[in-house]
Amino acid sequence: MGRIYGVHLVVLLVFGMVMSSWCQDDDDSDNNSAVYIVTLKAAPVAHYLAEFRKNSQGLNSGDTERLSIHKPRFRNISRTDPKYGSYIARVHDSLLRRALKGEKYLKLYSYHYLINGFAVLVTPDQVNKLSRRREVANVVLDFSVRTATTHTPHYLGLPQGAWVQGGGFKSAGEGVVIGFIDTGIDPMHSSFADNSSEHPYPVPAHFSGVCEVTRDFPSGSCNRKLVAARHFAASAITRGVFNISQDYASPFDGDGHGTHTASIAAGNHGIPVVVAGHHFGHASGMAPRSHVAVYKALYKSFGGFAADVVAAIDQAAQDGVDIISLSITPNRRPPGVATFFNPIDMASLSAVKVGIFVVQAAGNTGPSPKSMSSFSPWIFTVGSASHDRTYSNSITLGNNVTIPGVGLASGTQNDTMYTLISAIHALNNDTTVTDDMYVSECQDSSNFNQDLVRGNLLICSYSIRFVLGISTIQQALQTAQNLSAVGVVFYMDPFMIGFQLNPTPMKIPGIIISSPDDSKAFIQYYNQSLGRDIMTKKIIKFGAVAAICGGTKANYSSSSPKIMYYSARGPDPEDNSLDIADIMKPNLVAPGNSIWAAWSSIGADSVEFRGESFAMLSGTSMAAPHVAGLAALVKQKFPNFSPSAIASALSTTASLYDKNGGPIMAQRAYAFPDQNQSPATPFDMGSGFVNATGALNPGLIFDSSYDNYMSFLCGINGSAPVVWNYTGQSCGVYNSTINSGDLNLPSITIANLNQSRTVLRTVFNVAANETYSVGWSAPFGVSLKVSPSHFYIGSRETQVLSLFFNATINSTAASYGRIGLFGNQGHVVNIPLSVIVKITYNTTTNS
């Protein structure tokens, strides 16, 4: 209850196929052994292929190929040649034998597609030996990470907008493969079936993934919808934390999180959502005809390790996915020269080089500034916002007071008032509060007198133990059923101040009074209604009555979306010193709160939905796959768009306003978030709230290439050796470097405006000929001029915009502005601005 997804993980980064084998002498293993990721200087396959693709186009490709130059059409050349992968693995084995002559070590993975390297279990002394080898570029210790719908397609306007442009839901996203790095999938869920005889799924010709077959993931689990499924757990097994009975050594999802995220992005259309016997509508993914490829690297009992996660990313890229969805973030900021230099982000950079769009959850560490957990400009970072559907419940007392609460439960019949009886007043003769101080949480029916409870409403307490999973709503409901209670009323422990509760399914009438103050009023009414013997003070009458109204009917609000309190915020930290990068994060926000989506048949991560086929979860983990699915729609319409072009289309068309036409609001506190909110800034929501239909008609595009990102990395002070270690490329090959503010992104952040600065942006027209006028609002304390202020741009042509920023005050407080490009054919391009430190000329004179 109240848990925000991210699931906590420990992860260690790597690529390729599992090749776990001990090489050893007779010595005992060193207790200080740990898993390291070793990167070699030789470039991986993907880099050669991207260069081949680029060079093969020659000088005559022109601007008409501008957006497709980073999408290598020859990506499957290496994938269909198994000899290369086995050759690289033999090279890695040979290096280890030569470097660690006769010593014991364990190689877990060989990576060859996105990274040329391997993961290996070695001692510190062996790490030194490997580091001294001339073939080795980098050796990195693993680090921990964490994993950060029936209505949202309608809320995002898909049925009347984006889906219509692609031929309706029956073809939305068709031919696009989305790869999910998560906890696996339940292949038997109807959200992933391919049995539509009217409109059979095609076979994606560019994809070459396989379906792993095990006892709990048998032959036939994959189909034309679920086109690949594998699992990666070598690092976890090496550490001795893998529990085969809970974690499943297969792609099967024993957690639920992976099934949930996959169905948000690409679940089939029109699947009935039935939970606890109640019908909540029909579910659909954002791109219901997209194909699903699953790369399980996260697990219920321990989370995951980065070596396994990177292996999954590498395999997904090698298989030919078009989009990678990452609902995971690191547990801490990566150390070193810059946050961008970590194995996950650098693997993602290689994926972007071969044309894969990478989406990542922003993290659930908000609402404080610099809480962002997704750092790099080539990764599309998604924060979490609410949508307009909510579920509310209420209870009407015998004194005509109605108290609000939560609970996906039916109401008591015909508004009939039933007697209330507290659990602590219904104990049997053998039980006392002294024996069990938590007996009021109703976890064991043997503690209670059924004759007292039968036909009444049972009152139970709700404490932090429910949040920790020690007590559960479902067990309290089972107690009530065993005692023949009509329903259950949970009141909030007074120490649970400001705690946010998600609606919980209940098979019998029930409600959780979510406010401590309302709970106090409820208990006060109950106590005042008790009849007691004057002499003995024993209860002789239970006089309090109530009717539960029910909480299965959805309510719709116009004051949405709003940025959720847990969604991580910018500005983007460049390093562990919290220096700020000139990069705007998050990129945008999407629905992430109270999201219905598919659930594994044995999903154990949310005990309240155990045994159900759908679950309602909240978190940036739910927001990211919304964007992954919408990106599939963009990819389907514009198959030659580069990853940065897709990012631009999503960003520049994002909405700035809620359904009332007012500013999008951002929650500012964990406790009582709706009482602590103010208008969202770009550091809360990036470009705004995703606009699915607008992204299919962006007008102008901001494009960036792999070489641009490399020039940016090489421009970071002291980065040249690190760039070489991760990519095998020398910064010397780049004639000039750029800072992050000069990347051709659809946003502008200036962390330190020292007097003045000129920033350039280049737009590319993917629509018809159009004339644009430029308007802007400058950040407070800054004057701004954009040139040209009007321009004509032909189809497939480019236009350079020059933006001159000048500080007019001295200030360290962030201020925000916006540039709008308004086309005479109806296109509107939104560019958010943020300037933090502002320093003017010193005009003070000394006498």
N, C-alpha and C positions, 0 to 999 in steps of 0.2 A: 504494500500500500504506500502510495506516495513516492515510489522509487522512480528516479529518472534514469533512462537508459542512455548511456553507458553502463555496461557490465564490466567489472574490473578484470583486467587481464595483465599477464606478464608476457612480453613478447620479445623474440630475438630474430633479427632480420636476415633473410637469405633467399636464393633463387634455385630452381631447377628440379631435378628428380631426386628422390630419396635414394641414397647409396650408403646406408649405414653399415659399416663393417669395422671390426676391431683390427688394428695392426699393432702388434705388441711383442715384447719379449717376456721374460718370466718375472719382471719386477711387479710389485703391487702398484695399483693406480694411485696417483697423487690426489690427496684429499682437496687440494687447491685447484683442481681442474675446473674449467669453466668453458662455456661455448663462446667462440669468437667467430666473427665474419671476416674472412680474408678476401681482399680484392686484389686482383692481379693487374699489371700495367697494360696488358694487351686488351684491346677493346672487345666488347661482347658482340654477338651477332647483330643485334638490333642497330648498333651504330653503323656497322658496315652497310646494312641494308638501306638505312636512311640516307647515307651518303650516296649510295648507288642510285637510289631513287632521285635524289637531288641532281646528281651529275648527269643522269640519263635524260633529263629534260633540256639540258643545254641552255644556251643564251636566248633561244627563240621561243621559250615557253611564255614569256611576257607576263604582264599583269593579270591576264585572264586566268592564269594558273595560280595566282597569288595565294588563294585560300586552300588549294589542294597540295601545295608543294610539300607540306609536312605529313601528308597521308600516303605512305609508301604502298603502291599497288603490288609490290613484289614481296610483301611481308611473309607470304606463305612459302616462299622458296626455301627458307631454312627449316620451316616447320615440317616440310615433307621430306626432309633429308635427315633421318635419324643417325646417320654416320657422324655428322658433325658434333652432335651432342655427346655421343659416346667417346669421340676423339678428345673433346675438351675434358671430359671426366677422367680419361686416362692421363692427360697432361697434369691434372690436379693431383692424381694419385702418385704420379712420378715425382712431382715436386715435394709432396709430403714425405715420401720414402727417402729422398735425397737430403731433405732438411732435417728430418728426425730419425736418423739412421738407427734402426733397431728399437726405437722407443715406442711406448704405447700411446695411441691416440685413437680418436673415433671421428671419422668424417661423416657428417650428417647429410649434407647436400652438396651437389655441384651445380653452379649456376652458369649458364652460358648465353642466355638470350638477352636479358636486360643488364646483367652484370656478369663479368667474367671473374668468378671467384668461387668460394666454397665456405661452408660452415663446418667447424671442427671443434671437438672437445679436446682441449690441451691444457697443459700446466703453464704457469707464468714463465718458466724457463724456456718452454717450447715456443711460447709467444715471441720471446726475444730472438730465438733462432729463426723463426719464420720472418720476422720483421727485417732481419738482416739480409734476406735473400733478395737478389737484384730483380727477380721477377715480381716481387710483392710490392704493391702500392700502398696498401692500407690494411690495418688489423684493428677491428672494433669489437669491444665487449658488448654483449647483448644489453638491452634495457627494457623496462616494462612499459606496457601500453594498456589502454582500456577501450572497450567499445563505447564509444560515446553514446482500401479504406472505403467505407461505405459512402461517405459524403464529400471528401475532399475533391474528387474529380468534378463534382457539380460546383463546389465552392470556387474552384479554379477556372470554371467556365469551359471545361473540356467538351461536354456533349454538344454544346452550341457553337464552340469555337475551334480549338486546335484539332479535335478529332474530326470535325466536319471537313477541314482542309485536307485531311489525309484519307477521306473516304469513309469516315465513321469509325466506331470502336472496333469493327471487325477487321480493320487493317492498320490501326494505330500502332506504330513502332515496328511493323513487320519487317523482317530481315535484319534487324539490329540485335546484337548479342550483348547483354549486360552481364558482367562478371561480378560476383559478390564474394568478398573476402569476409567471412563471418562464421557463424556457428553451425553451418550446414543447412540442410533442408529436409522437410518431410515430403518425400516424393509422391506419397499417396494423397496429398491434399488436392482437392478439386481446383484450387487456384492454379495448379501447374499441370492439369490434364491437357491432352491434345486430341481428345476424342470428338471434336466437332466435325461431323460428317458433311455439314453444309459448306464449311470453309476450312479445309485442312491446312495445317501449318506447313509452310515450305521448309526445305532443308537449307540453312544458310551456307552457301557455297564457299564463303571465305573462311569458315570456321572449321577447326580440325581437332576439337577437344574429344575426350573419351569419358566414359562413365565407369567409374570404379565399381566392381561387384564384390560384395561381402555378404555374410549371413544376414545382417540387418539392413543391407542395401542390395537386394537381390537383382538378378538379371530382369530387365524390363522396367526398372525404376526410372530410367531416363526415357525420353521420347522426343518428339519434334519440338516441344515446348521447353522442356528441361533437357538441354542438349549436352551438358557435361556436368560431372560431379566427381570431385576428388577430395581427399583429406591429407593434411600435412601435420604431423605430430612428432617428428623425429627428435626435436629438441626436448619436448615435454617427456617423451619416453626415456630419453637419456638421463633426465633429472629425476626420474622415478616418481613423478607426480601424476602420471596418466592412470586413471581408474577406468578400466575397460567396461565395467558394468554401468558407469554413469556417462562416460565421455564418448563411447562408441568409436572404435577404430574403423571408421567409415564416414562417408559424407552425411550420414543420418544426423538429424538435429535433435539432440537430447536436451537442448536448452530452450529453444523457441525463438530466440532473437533473430537468427538467420532466416527462418521461415517467414517471420514478420516483415523484415526489411525487403526480402525478395518480392513478396506479394504487393507491397506498397508501390514498388517501381513497375512491376511487370505481371502482377497476378491477373488471371483471366477475368473477363467482364461478367457481371451478373451473378456472382456466387452468393447464395443466401447466407446471411450472418445470423446464426442462432447460438445464443449463449445462455446457459442456465435455464433453458426452455423458453427464452424470450426471443422474439424476432426483431432484429435491429436494422433491417434493410438488406441491400445487396452490395457486395464489394466489387471493386475493380482496381487494378493497378493503373498508374498514370499512362503507361504504354502497354495495354493489355495484349497486344500481339507481338511484343518483343520476346526474344528467346532468353532463357535464364541459364547461366553457367555458374556453378557453385564450386568454390575453393575453400573448404573448411579448414580454418587454422586457429579457431577459438573454441573453448570447451567449457562446459558447465562447472566442473569441479575446481579448476585452477585458472581459467582464463586462456592465456596463450603466451607464446614466445616469439620474439621478432624474427628469429631465424625461420620459423615456420611460416610467419606472415609474408616475409619477403619471397620465400619459395613459392607461396601461393600466387603472389603478384606476378612473379616471373613466368609461372606456368600459364596464367591467364593471358598474358601478353603473347606468349608463344602460341597459344591455341588460336588467337585471333579475335579476342573480344573487342568490341568497339568502345565500351564504357566500363570503367571499374568503379564500383561503389564501396567506399571505405567508411564504415560506421565505427571507426576506432581512432583513438588519439593516444599520444604518449602520456605517461603518468607524470612526467616532468619535462621541463624544457631541455632540449638536447644541449650538451655542453660543447665548448669549442668556439671557433671563430664566429660562427653564426648558426642560428637555429635551423637554417635551410640545409645544413650539412649533417644529415642523419640518414641512415640507410633507407627508411621508408620514403622520404621525400626525394632522395636521389634516384631510387628505383622508379618512382613515379615520373621523374624527369625523363628517364629513358623510355618509359611508356608513352609519354607525351611526344617524344621524338618520333615514335613509329605510329603516331596518329590516334592514340587512345586518350579519351577524355576521362580525367580522374576527378571524382567527387569525394569530398571528405566532410564528415561532421565537424562542426566548430569545437565541440566539447561542451560538457555540462558543468563548467566551473564558474559561470557568471554569478552575479551581475557586475563584479568588480572590473575596473579597467585593466587592460593588458592580461586578461585571463584567457586569451585565445590559445588554442591547442593545435591549430592547423596554420602553418606559417608561410608556405612558399607560393610565389605568384603563379606558378604553373598548375597548382592544385586549386580546384574550385571549392571554396569553403562555404558551408551552409549553416546558418543559425536557425533557431527554432522560434516559430510564432504560433499563436493560436489561430483557430478558424472560428466560424460563427455558430457551430453546433455545440451545445452543452447538455448535460443531463442533470437535472436537479430533482430532489426528493423533499418531502416535508412530512411533518407529523402534527396533527391537530389534537390538542389536549382537551380534557374535559372542562377547562376554564375558558375555552374558546381562543386560547393562544395557539398560533401556528408557528412552529419552529422549522427552519430550513435544515437540510442535510444532504447527504449523498447516498447512493446505493442503487444499483441497477436491479431493482426488485419490483414486484407487483405490490399493489396496495392491499389493505384489508378489505374484505368484501363489502360492497354497498355502503361504504363510509361508516360501517358499524363500529361503535366504540367498544374496545376490549379492555379488560382489566390489566393494569401494569403490575408486574411483580419483579422486584429486584433479585438478582442471583443470590445476593448475600442474605436475603430473607427467605430463600427457598432451599436452604441447605438441609440435607437429611441429618438424622440424629448423630451420625458418626463423623460429621465434618464440621470444622470450625475455621474461621478466618485465621486463627492462630496456626492451625495445621497447614494451611495453604494461603499465603497472603495474596496470591493472584487468582484465587478461586472465582472472583467476580468476573474474570475474563471468559468463563463458561467453556473451558477446554475439555472437561471431563463430565459426562452426564451422570456418572455414578455418584457424584458429589451432591446431587440434588433430589428433592422430593417431587416425584412426577405428579402426585396428586395435587400439589400446590400449583404447578406450572401448567398442567393440562388445560388447553383452551384459552390461555392468557398470553399476553405479550411479555416475553422475558427480557429483562434489562441486564445488559452486560457492559463492562467497562472496556475502553480502548486506550491502551498505553503504548509506550515506546516499544514494548515487547512485540507488538504486531508489526511494527516497522522493521524490527530485527529478524522477524520470521520465527521467533520463539513461540508466539501464539498466532493463530490464523483466524480469519473471518469464517473460512469454510468449516473449521473444526467447531467454532461456536454455533454455526448454523446446524451442524450435525447434532450437537448437543440439544439444541432446541427441538429438532425433529424427533430425537429419541425420547424427549420428554413430552411430546405431543403439544408443543407450544404453537400458537397461531402465527407468531412472528417474533422478531428480535429487534430491540432498540439498543444501539451502542451509544454511550455517552463518552465524551472526550476527557481524558485525564487532564487535570488543571495545569500540568507541567508541559503539555503539548501546545504551547502558545505559537500561533501563526503557522502551524504545520499544514501543508497542502495535501489534500487527499484526492486520489483519483477515484472515480466511480468503480465500485466493486460488484460483480455479479452475485446475486442471491436467488436461490431456488424457492425461497419462501418469502413472505412479506418481511421487509426489514429496512432499516435506515441507520446511518451513522450520523449523529449530530456532530458536525465538524468543528464547531466553535466551542472553546472552553466556557465562554460566557453563556452561550445558549445551553450548554450542558448543565451549568450551574443552575440556571432557571428551571430546567427540566427536573433535576433532582430535587430542587426546592419544592416544586409543585407536588412531586411524588411523596416526599416526606410529610408535607403539610396535609396530605390526603389520607395518611395512615390513621387507622383507629386503634388506640392502645388501651389496655386495661389500666384503670386509674391506679390500682394497687401494685400490680406486677410489672407494668410497663410493657407487657408482651403485646405483640400485634394481634388484634382480633378482627381487623377489617382492612382490606386493601381497597382504598377508595378511589385511587387515581385511575383514570381511563384515557384511552387515546385511540386514534385511527391513523394508520399510515397511508399516505396519499399515493405512493408509488413513484418510481423513478425511471421507468423504461421509455417514456416518451421524450423525444428530443425537443429542446428549445433552441431558438435561433436568435442571435443577437447581431445588431448592426455595428456594434462597437468592436469590430475586428477587422484585420488582425491586430494583435499586439505582441510585442517581443517578450518572450517568457523570461522570468527571473533567472532561470538556470542557464540560459543560452550564453555561451562565452562571448566576451566583448573584445573589441580592439582598444587601442591601436596594437598593431602587430609587433610583438617583441622580437628584435633582431638577434639578441643574445641573452645570456644569463644575467648580464648587468642591467637588463630591461631597457637598453637603448632601443629606440623605436625605428622600425624600418619605414621607408617611404612607400609602403604597400598597404592598401586598404583591405582590412579583414573585419568581419566576414565579407564574402562577395555579395551575398544576398541572404534573405531568410525565406523559409517555406513552412508549410504546416508541419508541426512536430508535436503538438500537444493533444492528448486524448485521441489517438489514432487507432481505429479498428483495422486490423489486418490479420492475415492467416496465422495460425499457431500450430506448433507441432503437437501431434497426438500424445506425446509424452513430455511436452515442454514443462520444465521444472523451474524456469527462472522466475516466473511469477506464480506463486503458489495459488493465488486467487483464481487463476485461469487454468489450473491443472485439469486435464481431461477434456478441455474445450477445444474446438477447432478454430476459434478466433479469440483474439485478446485485444484489449485497449491499453496502449502503452504511450509514454511521453518521453521526449528527449530529442537532442539533435541527431541521434541515431535514426529517428523516424523522419526527420526533415531531409537528410541527405538523399535517401532513396526516392523521395518525391522528385528531387531535381534530377537524379539519374534517369528516372523514367521520362521526364519532360525533355531531357537532353536527347533521349532516343527519338522523340518526335522531331526535334530539330535535325538530328542526324539523318532521319528518314527523308525529310524534305530537301536537305542540303548535304548529300552524301560526300561531297568534296570539301566540306568545311573542316578546317584544322581544329584541334582542341581549343585554341584561343579564340577562334571565330565563334564556336559554340558558346564559350564563356561570355563573349561580348554580346551575342544575341540575347542571352538570358539576362545579362546585367543592364544593358542600356534601355530595355523595355520594361524593367521592373516598376511596380506601382509604389507611389509615395504616400498614398492616402488610404484611410480605412473605408468601410462600406458607407459611412456617413458623409464621406468627403472631407473629413478632418484629418489632421496629421496622425500617422501611426504612432501609438504610444508604446513605451518600453517600461516594463516593470523594473524597479530599482532596488528591491529588497526581497530576501528570502521569506521573511515574516511579513504577513499581511501585504502581499505584493500589489493587490489591486488598490490599496490605499497609498502606495508608494510608487507612483509612475509619473512620467513626464514624456514630452515628445521625443521620439527616437532620433538619434543622430546616425551618421554613416558608420560610426564605430559600434553601434548597436545592430544595424540592419544592412550595412553595406549600401548597395544600390537601391535596396527596397525589397518589397515583397514580390516574389516571382509571379510573372504574368505569362502564362503558358501560351495563350493565343498571340500576344504581342511578339514573343520570341520567334515565331514563325514568319514574321514580316518586319525584320529589324531596320531595314533601309540601309544604314551604314554599319560597318564592322571595324573594330580595332583588332588588328592581327599582330601576333608576336610569334617568333620562330624559336627553335631550339638554340640557334646561334645568339639570338637576343638574350635569352636566359643565361647562356654561358658568358656573354660579355658582362652581364650584370653580376654574376658570381665572381668573375675575375676582377671586378671593380671593388670588391670588399677588401679592406685592408688585411693583409696577411693571408689571403685566401689561396694564392697560387699553388702552394704545396697540397692543400686540401682538395682543390679542384683536380689536380693531377691524380691524387690518391683515389678519388671516387670515379673519375671518368677516363683516366688514362690519356687525357688531352692537356696540352700545355697552353697556358694563358697567352704565351707568346705568339700563337697563331692568330690571335684576335688583335687586329690593328689598333683598335680602340676599345676602351671599356666604358660602361655606362653605370650610373647609379640607379637605384631602384625607382626613383621618381621619374626617370626618363624611359622606363619600359613602356611600350605602347599599350597601356592598360586602359580600360574604359572607366577609370577613376583616377583621382590625383590626391596623393597625400604628401605633404611636406612637413617632416618632423621638425625641421629647424630652418626657418626663413630668416636668413641673415641679410637684412636690408632688402634685397630684391633677387628675383630669379626668373628666368625664362624657361618654360616647359613646352616641349613640342609633342603633338599627337598627330597621327596620320589615320585618316578614315578611308575606307574602301566601300564603294557603292555596290551592293548586291541587288539593288532594285533598278527601276527604270530611271531615266534622266530626271533630275530634280533640282530645284533651287532651294537653298536653305538660308534661313536667317538665324543669327546666334544671339541668345540672350543669356544673362548670367546674374547671379547674386553673389557678391564677394563675401568671403568669411569676415567676421568682425575683426577689425584691426588690420585689414588688408585691402589695398586697392588692386583691381584686376582689369586687365584689358585683353580681349581676345581678337586676334586678327587672322583672317578677314572676318568681318562681322556679317557679311553676306557672301555666298558663293554658289555657283552653278557647278554641278558635278554630273558627268555622264555615267551611264551604266558601265560597271566594271572599271571605273576610273578612281583615282586617289586624290585626296586633298589634305595638305598639311595645315594644321592649326597651330598658331603661336600664342601662347598664354603668358602674359607678363604679370608676375605677382610682386607687389611692393608692400613692405611692412609699414604701417602708419602709427603703430603703438608698440611699446615694449610689453610683452605679455608671455606668460608660460601656460595660459589656459587655452585649450583646444577650441577652435571656432570652425564653423562649417559653412559651406556655400554650395552652389550648384550651377552647372552650365547646361543649357538646353539648346539643341539644334533642331529647328522647326522647319520641316520640309513642306513645300507647297502641294505635295501629293499626300500629306497626312502623316508622314513619319515624324516621330518625336524621339530624339536620342538624348538620354539623361546621363550626365556625367557628374557624380558627387565629388565634392572637394572637402579637404580637411587640412588645416594648417595648425600646428601646435605651438612651438616656440616662435615668437616674432620679435625681431631685433631691428630697431630703426637706427638711422644715423644719430650719433651723439651730438646734440646741438648745444650742450652745456659749455659755457666759456668761463675761463678763470680770470679774475680781476687782477 
